[in-house]
């Protein structure tokens, strides 16, 4: 469903953004929030661009805590960028505050809004088209992890409980199957059986975390390619965006979700499964980029688990898509009735191929570590 155009002038005024509004365009690539680019001409005749976003509070039920996470993390990143001689206007998100000092504004309809500088001279891409682009996104996410390595995890709120807790996600999926609110279970029996057969897989990381064998870190938790801004000239990954799910988590969640999204030969909602394959070439490119930035900071156990993380995060996402299909499409935005089912099928196709290629994935990971001189 297309979102209703908001009163952009009201929202910009609430964030003390003055000037003449020249244009507004919707950015429709996200599944969850409503996002717009507003171009304003200031008093000096210069055009400035802002990104305004209406948070989906049905999904993000703790919006104030979420924005506290975002402001804390971005402030920390800004200091690190400045210390390293970088450009904080382009290398990290800049959050605007409303007149009351809050980093958000609630409009007359109850909409929860936030405002950022729009990063000009950069773009995001919806699909991995080359190993080099994927490597550059990996460097950005690796740098993000490294720069936040000393951030106080206890100060972060868990805005979506159990977001990547795969044991909990499996329980949610099983409930969606049992409830069958949409009455669609009969149309996806094969997909349901595929997920149910992998229940034990979902406990691997959770068990290691509970045993203290994997460390909690500040993690992004939604590391798709389109959450990295790429410089228009150099193609380098300059800024990680969409920080709504920044929470305490496992580095494996971030690495694995990137592999899920990027090491695929097809779109996330490709209907023709013959086009959907796992790319070992892209996996190698991402592993090299990511580990070149933060490999030395990871433990031996984390590196050992990297190959498995792609499979597990792909399985989790497939269960989420399929569960939402069974629940009646209440979480992800959809364009047609079977959209979530199509998404689930692509994920499960990738899981199957990752399982078949796991030995090769482990070998490539070892070769990358050796190449980078990472010894654990």
N, C-alpha and C positions, 0 to 999 in steps of 0.2 A: 504494500500500500504506500502511495506517495505521501510524504509528509506535507503538512500545511505550512506555507511560507510564513515565518514569524515576523513580528514587528522589529525589524533589525535596528531601526533608529532608537527604539526604546532600550534595547539590550546594550547597544554601544554607549548610549548616554549613561546607563547604569554603571558602566566600567570606566566612566570619565574619558571616553574616546571622543574628542571633538572633531569638527570639520564637516564637510559636505559629503554625504553618502553618494558615491558615483555608481556602484554596481554591487549586486549580490548574486552569487551562484551557489547552487547546492552541490556538495561533494557526496556522491551517492555510493561510494565504494564500500562503506562499512556495513556490517550486519546489524549493529545494535543502536547506535546513537544517531541523531540528526545533526549534520554538519554543514556549515556554510562558510564561504569566503566572502568577506566584505571589503570593498575597496573604498577608501575615504580620502578626500583631498583636504589636507590640513591648511591652516591659515597662511602658510608660506607657499602654497600652490603645489606642494609635493604630495604625490599619491602614496598612501600607506595601506598595507593589506593586513587584515586580521582574520583569524579563524575563530568563529563562534560555534558553540556546540551545545545542543540540548541533551543532557544526560538522560538515558533511559532508566528512570528510577524504579521501573518494574523489574529490571535486571540488576541494577546496582542499588540495592535497598538501603545502603549506608552512604549516601552521597557526600555528606560532610566529612566523614572519616576518609572517604576516597580522596577528596580534595586535599585533606591534610597530608595524606601520603604523597600526592603529586607535588604539592608545594615544597614539602621537605626534601624529596628526592631531587627535584629540579634545582633547588637552592644549593644542594650538595654538589651536583654536577656542575653548576655554574662556577663555583669556587675552584673545582678541579680543572675546568677548562681554562679559566683565567690564569691559574697557577702554571699551566702548561703553555701559556702564550697563545691559546686559541681564541676563537671569536664566539663569545657566549650568545650573541644574537642569532647565530646560525647553528651552533653545535649543541644547544639544549633548548628545551621549551621555555618560554617566558610567560609566566602566568600573570594576568591582570587582576587587580583587586577592585571590588565594588566600593562605593562611597563609605559603606560601614566597615570597611577593612576586610571583609570576607572575600575569599577567592572564588566567589560564585554569586549569582543573582537569581532570585526566584521571581518570575514575572506574575502578572495578574491572573494568569490561568494556572499557576502552580508549576510552570515549567522551570526546571533547574538548569541554569546556563553557566557556562564559563567562557573565558575569552583568552586567546593566546595571540602573540605575534605570528603572522603567516610567514613562513620561511621562503622568501623569494629566491629565484635562481636555483631552485632545487625541485625535485619531483619524486614521486613514489611510483613504483611499478607493481602491477597486479599479478604478474606472472614472471617466473624466472625464464629468461630467454638465452642466457649464456652462463657458463661456469664462472666467468670472470665477475659478472654482476652478483652472482650468488656468493662468491668469495668476499666481495666488498661488503655485502650486507652482514656476512659472518664477522668480519673485522669490526663493524660497528657494534654488533651485539656483544662481541667479546670485550671490546673497550668499555661498553656500558657495564658489563659485569665487573671488570677490573676497577673502574673508577668508583664503584659502589662497594668495593670489598671491605672498606672500613666504615660503612654506614651502620648506625646502630639499629639492628634488626628489631629490637624490642620496641622501638618507636613507631613501627609500622602496624597499622590495623589490618586484620584479615577481613577485607571488604566482601569477599565471597567465600564463605567457609568451605573448606575442602575442594577448592577450585580444581586442583590437579591431584586430589587424593583418588587414585584410580580404584581403590577398594570401595570408597563411597560412590564414585561414579558408576561402578558396576551395580551397586545396590539401587541407585536411582534408575538405571536402565532396566533392571529386573522388575522394579515396581511399575515402570511404564509399560512393560510387556504384560504384567499381570492385570493392570488397570485397563489397558487398551481403550483409553478415553475416546479416541478418534474412531474406533471400530475398524482400524486398518490392519490389524495384526495378520489377517488372512492374506494380505498382499505382499508380505515380506517374511515369510517363514524361513526361507533360506538364510537371509541376513540375520534374523534373530538367532538361529542355531549357530551361525558362525561366531557371534559374540559370546553366547552362553558357553561355548566350548573352550573359551579362553579365560575363564574366571581366575584360574591360578596365576596367570600371567600378571593380572592386575595387582597382586600383592607383593611383587618382587621389590619395588623401590620403597613402598611403605614399610615393609618388614626391615629393610636395611636402615631406613631412617629411625625406626623405633629402637633398633639395636645400637644406634649411635655410630653406624658405619658410614653414613652419608651426612654431610654437614648442611644445616640450613644456611641459605644465602638470600640476599636481596635479589629477587628475580622478576623479570618482566611478565612472563607467563602467557604472552601472546605474540611470539616472535615470527610473525609472517613477514615476508619480504616487503609488503606494503606499509609496514610500520617502521621502515627506515627511509629517511629522506636522502636522496642521491644528488650530488652536485651536478647541475646541468652541463658544466664544462668538463670536469674531470671524471665524473661518474663515481667518485668516491662516496662512501656512506658517511654523511656528516652529522646526522642527528637521529636518535631513536625517539619515536613518537608513540602516542596512544598508551599512556601510562596508567590506564584505569585499573589494570590488574596487577600492578606492582605490589608485591606482598612477600613475606617470607616464603621461601620455597626451595626447590632443588635446581641446581644448575642444569641437571638432566632434563627438566621440564622445558627450559628454554632451548637447549640444543635440539632435543627431540621434536619439538613443535616446528622448529625451522625446517628440519629434515622432512617432516610430514608434509609441509606446505610446498617446499621448494625442490625437493629431490624427486619430483614427479614430472612425467612427460606431458601431463594434461592438466586442464583446469580442475578446480576442486569440485565443480558440478558438471563434469563431462559425462554425457549420457552414453557415449560409445566406449565401453570398457576395454575394447581392443586398443584404444589409444592411451590407456592408463598403464604406465609402467614405472618402476622404481629405477632411478638413474644413479648408478654407482659413481659415475663421473662427477655428478653434482654433489653427491655425498662427500667425495674426496675434497672437492673445492671448498665446501663449507667447513669441513673439519679442519682443513689447513688454515683458513682465514680465522676461524674462531679460536683455535688453539694458539695461533701466532700472537694473539692479543692477551689471552688469559690462561693459557695452558699451564704456566708455571704456578699459578695460584690454585689450580685444582688438585685434589688428592688423587692418589693412585686408584682408589675405588671408584671415584667419579669417572676417571678416564676409562677404566675397565668397563663401566656401564654405558658409555656413550653409544656403542653400536646398538644396544638393546633399546635405548631411549626413543629412537625414531619409531620403532615398531610399537612401543607402548603408547606413545602420544598419538599415533595414528589410530590405534585401536580405540583409545579413549574418545577421540574426536568422532570416530565413526559411531560409537555408542551414543554420543550426545546428539548427533544428527538423527539417528534412528529413533532414539527416545523421544526427541521433539516431534518427529513425524507421528509417533504413536500417541503422543499427548495432544496432538492437534495443532502443531506449529505455533507454540506460544512463546518461544524464545528467539529463534533465528528468523530474520526477515526472509520471506520466500516470494518467488515470482510466479509460481504455479503449484498446484496441489502436491505433486510428487517431488518437489524440489529437495526437501530434506532426505528423502529416500535415495534420490540420485546421488546426493553428497555422501551418504553413508556407503553406498556401493563403491564409490571411487576409493574411499578410505580402506575398506576391507580388501579391495583388490591390491592396494599397496601393501597392506599388512601381510598378505599371502606371499607377495614377491620378496618382501624383506625377510620373511622366515626362510624362504628358499635360498636367499643370498647371504645369510647371516655370517657364514664362514668368511666370505669375501669382504664383507663389511668390517669384520674384526681385523682381517689382514691389512686392509687399507688404513684403518685407524692406527695400527702399530707402525706402518710405514710413514705416516704423517708425523707421528711422535718422534720417530728416529730422524726424519728429515729436519725437524725443528729443534732437535737436541733436547727433547723433553724426556727426562729419565725419572721414573718413579720406583 
